[in-house]
Amino acid sequence: MDLVLTINIILEYLEPTEEMLLAADVNEDGMVNVQDLVQIVELILR
C-alpha cells in the first residue's frame, strides 16, 4: 500500500475499495488509522 493513498484514506479524501482497505490495514485491527501508517513506514525503513 502506498503511503499517500493510506493518508488519503485516513483523512477521508479518498473513497477506498475493499481491496484498498484490506491492504492499508497493516495491523489487521479492522480500521485504517495512523498506527497502520506508522507500521508501513517502519516496513519501508527496514
C-alpha distance matrix in Angstrom:
0.0 3.8 6.5 8.8 7.3 7.0 10.5 11.7 11.1 12.9 15.6 16.0 16.0 13.9 14.9 11.8 12.5 12.9 10.1 7.6 9.4 9.5 5.8 5.8 9.2 9.0 12.7 13.6 16.1 15.6 14.5 11.6 13.2 13.7 13.9 10.3 9.7 12.4 11.2 7.9 10.6 13.0 11.0 10.8 14.5 15.8
3.8 0.0 3.8 5.5 5.3 6.2 8.7 10.0 10.6 12.4 14.3 15.2 14.5 13.0 14.8 12.5 14.0 15.2 12.9 9.7 11.7 12.6 9.3 8.2 11.8 11.7 15.3 16.5 18.6 18.1 16.3 12.9 13.8 13.7 14.6 11.5 9.6 12.4 12.1 8.5 10.0 13.1 11.8 10.5 13.9 16.0
6.5 3.8 0.0 3.8 5.5 5.1 6.2 8.6 9.8 10.5 12.3 14.0 13.5 13.0 15.4 13.7 15.9 17.0 15.3 11.8 12.8 14.2 11.2 8.9 11.9 11.7 14.8 16.6 18.1 18.0 15.6 11.9 11.8 10.8 12.3 9.8 7.0 9.6 10.5 7.3 7.8 11.5 11.3 9.9 12.7 15.3
8.8 5.5 3.8 0.0 3.8 5.4 5.1 6.2 8.6 9.9 10.5 12.0 10.7 10.5 13.5 12.6 15.3 17.2 15.9 12.2 13.6 15.7 13.2 10.8 14.1 14.7 17.7 19.1 20.2 19.5 16.8 13.0 12.9 12.3 14.6 12.5 9.6 12.6 13.9 11.0 11.3 15.1 15.0 13.4 16.0 18.9
7.3 5.3 5.5 3.8 0.0 3.8 5.4 5.0 6.2 8.7 9.9 10.2 9.2 7.8 10.2 8.9 11.5 13.5 12.4 8.7 10.2 12.7 10.5 8.5 12.0 13.4 16.5 17.2 18.4 17.1 14.7 11.1 12.0 12.6 14.7 12.0 10.2 13.7 14.4 11.6 13.1 16.5 16.0 15.0 18.0 20.5
7.0 6.2 5.1 5.4 3.8 0.0 3.8 5.4 5.0 6.2 8.6 9.6 10.0 9.1 11.1 9.3 12.0 13.1 12.3 8.6 8.8 11.0 9.2 6.1 9.0 10.4 13.2 14.1 15.0 14.1 11.5 7.8 8.4 9.0 11.0 8.4 6.8 10.6 11.4 9.2 11.0 14.2 14.1 13.9 16.7 19.0
10.5 8.7 6.2 5.1 5.4 3.8 0.0 3.8 5.4 5.1 6.1 8.3 8.5 9.1 11.9 11.3 14.6 16.1 15.8 12.0 11.9 14.5 12.9 9.6 11.9 13.2 15.5 16.7 17.0 16.2 13.0 9.3 8.5 8.3 11.3 9.8 7.4 10.8 12.7 11.1 11.8 15.2 15.9 15.4 17.6 20.3
11.7 10.0 8.6 6.2 5.0 5.4 3.8 0.0 3.8 5.5 5.1 5.9 5.0 5.5 8.7 9.1 12.6 14.8 15.0 11.3 11.5 14.8 13.7 10.8 13.4 15.4 17.8 18.4 18.6 17.1 13.9 10.5 10.6 11.4 14.4 12.8 10.9 14.5 16.1 14.2 15.3 18.7 19.1 18.4 20.9 23.6
11.1 10.6 9.8 8.6 6.2 5.0 5.4 3.8 0.0 3.8 5.5 4.9 6.2 5.3 6.9 6.5 10.1 11.7 12.3 8.9 8.2 11.7 11.4 8.5 10.6 13.3 15.4 15.4 15.4 13.5 10.5 7.4 8.5 10.5 13.1 11.2 10.5 14.2 15.3 13.9 15.7 18.8 18.9 18.9 21.6 23.8
12.9 12.4 10.5 9.9 8.7 6.2 5.1 5.5 3.8 0.0 3.8 5.4 7.8 8.5 10.1 10.0 13.3 14.3 15.1 11.8 10.2 13.2 13.1 9.6 10.6 13.0 14.4 14.9 14.2 12.9 9.3 6.3 5.7 7.4 10.5 9.6 9.0 12.3 14.0 13.4 14.9 17.7 18.5 18.8 21.0 23.3
15.6 14.3 12.3 10.5 9.9 8.6 6.1 5.1 5.5 3.8 0.0 3.8 5.5 7.9 10.3 11.4 15.1 16.7 17.8 14.4 13.3 16.6 16.4 13.1 14.4 16.8 18.2 18.7 17.8 16.4 12.7 10.0 9.0 10.0 13.5 13.1 11.8 14.9 17.2 16.3 17.2 20.3 21.4 21.2 23.2 25.9
16.0 15.2 14.0 12.0 10.2 9.6 8.3 5.9 4.9 5.4 3.8 0.0 3.8 5.4 6.9 8.8 12.5 14.4 16.0 13.0 12.0 15.6 16.0 13.2 14.6 17.6 19.1 18.9 18.1 15.9 12.6 10.4 10.7 12.7 15.8 14.9 14.2 17.6 19.3 18.2 19.7 22.8 23.3 23.3 25.7 28.1
16.0 14.5 13.5 10.7 9.2 10.0 8.5 5.0 6.2 7.8 5.5 3.8 0.0 3.8 6.9 9.3 13.0 15.7 16.8 13.6 13.7 17.3 17.1 14.6 16.7 19.4 21.5 21.5 21.1 19.0 15.8 13.2 13.5 14.9 18.1 16.9 15.5 19.0 20.7 19.1 20.2 23.6 24.0 23.4 25.9 28.6
13.9 13.0 13.0 10.5 7.8 9.1 9.1 5.5 5.3 8.5 7.9 5.4 3.8 0.0 3.8 5.8 9.4 12.4 13.4 10.4 11.0 14.7 14.5 12.6 15.1 17.9 20.3 19.9 20.0 17.6 14.9 12.4 13.7 15.6 18.4 16.4 15.5 19.2 20.3 18.3 20.0 23.3 23.1 22.6 25.5 27.9
14.9 14.8 15.4 13.5 10.2 11.1 11.9 8.7 6.9 10.1 10.3 6.9 6.9 3.8 0.0 3.8 6.8 9.7 11.6 9.4 9.7 13.3 14.0 12.8 14.8 18.0 20.3 19.1 19.2 16.2 14.1 12.4 14.5 17.2 19.5 17.3 17.2 21.0 21.6 19.8 22.1 25.1 24.6 24.5 27.6 29.6
11.8 12.5 13.7 12.6 8.9 9.3 11.3 9.1 6.5 10.0 11.4 8.8 9.3 5.8 3.8 0.0 3.8 6.6 7.9 5.7 6.3 9.7 10.4 9.7 11.8 15.0 17.4 16.2 16.8 13.9 12.3 10.6 13.3 16.1 17.7 15.1 15.4 19.1 19.2 17.3 19.9 22.7 21.8 22.0 25.3 26.9
12.5 14.0 15.9 15.3 11.5 12.0 14.6 12.6 10.1 13.3 15.1 12.5 13.0 9.4 6.8 3.8 0.0 3.8 5.4 5.1 6.4 8.7 9.9 10.6 12.4 15.5 18.0 16.1 17.2 14.2 13.6 12.5 15.8 18.7 19.8 16.8 17.6 21.2 20.6 18.7 21.7 24.1 22.7 23.1 26.7 27.9
12.9 15.2 17.0 17.2 13.5 13.1 16.1 14.8 11.7 14.3 16.7 14.4 15.7 12.4 9.7 6.6 3.8 0.0 3.8 5.5 5.2 6.3 8.7 10.0 10.7 13.8 15.9 13.5 14.7 11.6 11.9 11.7 15.4 18.5 19.0 16.0 17.6 20.9 19.8 18.4 21.8 23.7 22.1 23.1 26.6 27.4
10.1 12.9 15.3 15.9 12.4 12.3 15.8 15.0 12.3 15.1 17.8 16.0 16.8 13.4 11.6 7.9 5.4 3.8 0.0 3.8 5.4 5.1 6.2 8.6 10.0 12.3 15.0 13.1 15.1 12.8 13.2 12.3 15.8 18.5 18.6 15.2 16.5 19.7 18.2 16.4 19.8 21.6 19.6 20.5 24.1 24.7
7.6 9.7 11.8 12.2 8.7 8.6 12.0 11.3 8.9 11.8 14.4 13.0 13.6 10.4 9.4 5.7 5.1 5.5 3.8 0.0 3.8 5.5 5.1 6.0 8.5 11.0 14.0 12.8 14.6 12.4 11.8 9.9 13.1 15.5 16.1 12.7 13.5 16.9 15.9 13.8 17.0 19.2 17.6 18.2 21.7 22.8
9.4 11.7 12.8 13.6 10.2 8.8 11.9 11.5 8.2 10.2 13.3 12.0 13.7 11.0 9.7 6.3 6.4 5.2 5.4 3.8 0.0 3.8 5.5 5.1 6.1 9.4 11.7 10.0 11.2 8.7 8.1 7.0 10.6 13.5 13.9 10.9 12.4 15.8 14.9 13.7 17.0 18.9 17.8 18.9 22.2 23.2
9.5 12.6 14.2 15.7 12.7 11.0 14.5 14.8 11.7 13.2 16.6 15.6 17.3 14.7 13.3 9.7 8.7 6.3 5.1 5.5 3.8 0.0 3.8 5.6 5.3 7.8 10.0 8.0 10.2 8.3 9.1 8.7 12.3 14.9 14.4 11.1 13.3 16.1 14.3 13.3 17.0 18.2 16.6 18.2 21.5 21.9
5.8 9.3 11.2 13.2 10.5 9.2 12.9 13.7 11.4 13.1 16.4 16.0 17.1 14.5 14.0 10.4 9.9 8.7 6.2 5.1 5.5 3.8 0.0 3.8 5.6 6.7 10.0 9.3 12.0 11.0 11.0 9.4 12.3 14.2 13.7 10.0 11.4 14.2 12.2 10.5 14.1 15.5 13.6 14.8 18.3 18.8
5.8 8.2 8.9 10.8 8.5 6.1 9.6 10.8 8.5 9.6 13.1 13.2 14.6 12.6 12.8 9.7 10.6 10.0 8.6 6.0 5.1 5.6 3.8 0.0 3.8 5.6 8.8 8.9 10.8 10.0 8.8 6.2 8.7 10.5 10.4 6.8 8.0 11.2 10.0 8.5 11.9 13.8 12.7 13.9 17.0 18.1
9.2 11.8 11.9 14.1 12.0 9.0 11.9 13.4 10.6 10.6 14.4 14.6 16.7 15.1 14.8 11.8 12.4 10.7 10.0 8.5 6.1 5.3 5.6 3.8 0.0 3.8 5.7 5.2 7.0 6.7 6.2 5.1 7.9 10.1 9.1 6.0 8.8 11.2 9.7 9.6 13.1 14.2 13.4 15.4 18.2 18.8
9.0 11.7 11.7 14.7 13.4 10.4 13.2 15.4 13.3 13.0 16.8 17.6 19.4 17.9 18.0 15.0 15.5 13.8 12.3 11.0 9.4 7.8 6.7 5.6 3.8 0.0 3.8 5.5 8.1 9.4 9.3 8.0 9.6 10.5 8.5 5.3 8.1 9.5 6.9 7.2 10.8 11.1 10.1 12.7 15.2 15.4
12.7 15.3 14.8 17.7 16.5 13.2 15.5 17.8 15.4 14.4 18.2 19.1 21.5 20.3 20.3 17.4 18.0 15.9 15.0 14.0 11.7 10.0 10.0 8.8 5.7 3.8 0.0 3.8 5.7 8.3 8.7 8.8 9.7 10.7 7.7 6.1 9.7 10.1 7.7 9.6 12.7 12.2 11.9 15.0 16.9 16.7
13.6 16.5 16.6 19.1 17.2 14.1 16.7 18.4 15.4 14.9 18.7 18.9 21.5 19.9 19.1 16.2 16.1 13.5 13.1 12.8 10.0 8.0 9.3 8.9 5.2 5.5 3.8 0.0 3.8 5.6 7.5 8.7 10.8 12.9 10.5 8.7 12.3 13.5 11.2 12.5 15.9 15.8 15.0 17.9 20.2 20.0
16.1 18.6 18.1 20.2 18.4 15.0 17.0 18.6 15.4 14.2 17.8 18.1 21.1 20.0 19.2 16.8 17.2 14.7 15.1 14.6 11.2 10.2 12.0 10.8 7.0 8.1 5.7 3.8 0.0 3.8 5.6 8.1 9.6 12.0 9.9 9.3 13.0 14.0 12.6 14.4 17.5 17.5 17.4 20.3 22.3 22.3
15.6 18.1 18.0 19.5 17.1 14.1 16.2 17.1 13.5 12.9 16.4 15.9 19.0 17.6 16.2 13.9 14.2 11.6 12.8 12.4 8.7 8.3 11.0 10.0 6.7 9.4 8.3 5.6 3.8 0.0 3.8 7.0 9.6 12.9 11.8 10.5 13.9 15.8 14.7 15.7 19.0 19.6 19.3 21.8 24.2 24.5
14.5 16.3 15.6 16.8 14.7 11.5 13.0 13.9 10.5 9.3 12.7 12.6 15.8 14.9 14.1 12.3 13.6 11.9 13.2 11.8 8.1 9.1 11.0 8.8 6.2 9.3 8.7 7.5 5.6 3.8 0.0 3.8 6.1 9.7 9.5 8.5 11.4 13.6 13.4 14.2 17.1 18.3 18.5 20.5 22.8 23.7
11.6 12.9 11.9 13.0 11.1 7.8 9.3 10.5 7.4 6.3 10.0 10.4 13.2 12.4 12.4 10.6 12.5 11.7 12.3 9.9 7.0 8.7 9.4 6.2 5.1 8.0 8.8 8.7 8.1 7.0 3.8 0.0 3.8 7.2 7.9 6.2 8.2 11.1 11.3 11.5 14.2 15.9 16.2 17.7 20.1 21.4
13.2 13.8 11.8 12.9 12.0 8.4 8.5 10.6 8.5 5.7 9.0 10.7 13.5 13.7 14.5 13.3 15.8 15.4 15.8 13.1 10.6 12.3 12.3 8.7 7.9 9.6 9.7 10.8 9.6 9.6 6.1 3.8 0.0 3.8 5.4 5.5 6.7 9.0 10.3 11.1 13.0 14.7 15.9 17.3 19.1 20.8
13.7 13.7 10.8 12.3 12.6 9.0 8.3 11.4 10.5 7.4 10.0 12.7 14.9 15.6 17.2 16.1 18.7 18.5 18.5 15.5 13.5 14.9 14.2 10.5 10.1 10.5 10.7 12.9 12.0 12.9 9.7 7.2 3.8 0.0 3.8 5.3 4.9 6.2 8.6 9.8 10.6 12.3 14.2 15.4 16.6 18.6
13.9 14.6 12.3 14.6 14.7 11.0 11.3 14.4 13.1 10.5 13.5 15.8 18.1 18.4 19.5 17.7 19.8 19.0 18.6 16.1 13.9 14.4 13.7 10.4 9.1 8.5 7.7 10.5 9.9 11.8 9.5 7.9 5.4 3.8 0.0 3.8 5.4 5.1 6.3 8.7 10.0 10.6 12.5 14.4 15.5 16.8
10.3 11.5 9.8 12.5 12.0 8.4 9.8 12.8 11.2 9.6 13.1 14.9 16.9 16.4 17.3 15.1 16.8 16.0 15.2 12.7 10.9 11.1 10.0 6.8 6.0 5.3 6.1 8.7 9.3 10.5 8.5 6.2 5.5 5.3 3.8 0.0 3.8 5.4 5.1 6.2 8.7 9.8 10.6 12.5 14.4 15.6
9.7 9.6 7.0 9.6 10.2 6.8 7.4 10.9 10.5 9.0 11.8 14.2 15.5 15.5 17.2 15.4 17.6 17.6 16.5 13.5 12.4 13.3 11.4 8.0 8.8 8.1 9.7 12.3 13.0 13.9 11.4 8.2 6.7 4.9 5.4 3.8 0.0 3.8 5.4 5.1 6.3 8.7 9.9 10.7 12.5 14.6
12.4 12.4 9.6 12.6 13.7 10.6 10.8 14.5 14.2 12.3 14.9 17.6 19.0 19.2 21.0 19.1 21.2 20.9 19.7 16.9 15.8 16.1 14.2 11.2 11.2 9.5 10.1 13.5 14.0 15.8 13.6 11.1 9.0 6.2 5.1 5.4 3.8 0.0 3.8 5.5 5.2 6.2 8.7 10.0 10.6 12.5
11.2 12.1 10.5 13.9 14.4 11.4 12.7 16.1 15.3 14.0 17.2 19.3 20.7 20.3 21.6 19.2 20.6 19.8 18.2 15.9 14.9 14.3 12.2 10.0 9.7 6.9 7.7 11.2 12.6 14.7 13.4 11.3 10.3 8.6 6.3 5.1 5.4 3.8 0.0 3.8 5.4 5.0 6.2 8.7 9.9 10.7
7.9 8.5 7.3 11.0 11.6 9.2 11.1 14.2 13.9 13.4 16.3 18.2 19.1 18.3 19.8 17.3 18.7 18.4 16.4 13.8 13.7 13.3 10.5 8.5 9.6 7.2 9.6 12.5 14.4 15.7 14.2 11.5 11.1 9.8 8.7 6.2 5.1 5.5 3.8 0.0 3.8 5.4 5.1 6.3 8.8 10.2
10.6 10.0 7.8 11.3 13.1 11.0 11.8 15.3 15.7 14.9 17.2 19.7 20.2 20.0 22.1 19.9 21.7 21.8 19.8 17.0 17.0 17.0 14.1 11.9 13.1 10.8 12.7 15.9 17.5 19.0 17.1 14.2 13.0 10.6 10.0 8.7 6.3 5.2 5.4 3.8 0.0 3.8 5.4 5.1 6.2 8.8
13.0 13.1 11.5 15.1 16.5 14.2 15.2 18.7 18.8 17.7 20.3 22.8 23.6 23.3 25.1 22.7 24.1 23.7 21.6 19.2 18.9 18.2 15.5 13.8 14.2 11.1 12.2 15.8 17.5 19.6 18.3 15.9 14.7 12.3 10.6 9.8 8.7 6.2 5.0 5.4 3.8 0.0 3.8 5.4 5.2 6.3
11.0 11.8 11.3 15.0 16.0 14.1 15.9 19.1 18.9 18.5 21.4 23.3 24.0 23.1 24.6 21.8 22.7 22.1 19.6 17.6 17.8 16.6 13.6 12.7 13.4 10.1 11.9 15.0 17.4 19.3 18.5 16.2 15.9 14.2 12.5 10.6 9.9 8.7 6.2 5.1 5.4 3.8 0.0 3.8 5.5 5.4
10.8 10.5 9.9 13.4 15.0 13.9 15.4 18.4 18.9 18.8 21.2 23.3 23.4 22.6 24.5 22.0 23.1 23.1 20.5 18.2 18.9 18.2 14.8 13.9 15.4 12.7 15.0 17.9 20.3 21.8 20.5 17.7 17.3 15.4 14.4 12.5 10.7 10.0 8.7 6.3 5.1 5.4 3.8 0.0 3.8 5.6
14.5 13.9 12.7 16.0 18.0 16.7 17.6 20.9 21.6 21.0 23.2 25.7 25.9 25.5 27.6 25.3 26.7 26.6 24.1 21.7 22.2 21.5 18.3 17.0 18.2 15.2 16.9 20.2 22.3 24.2 22.8 20.1 19.1 16.6 15.5 14.4 12.5 10.6 9.9 8.8 6.2 5.2 5.5 3.8 0.0 3.8
15.8 16.0 15.3 18.9 20.5 19.0 20.3 23.6 23.8 23.3 25.9 28.1 28.6 27.9 29.6 26.9 27.9 27.4 24.7 22.8 23.2 21.9 18.8 18.1 18.8 15.4 16.7 20.0 22.3 24.5 23.7 21.4 20.8 18.6 16.8 15.6 14.6 12.5 10.7 10.2 8.8 6.3 5.4 5.6 3.8 0.0
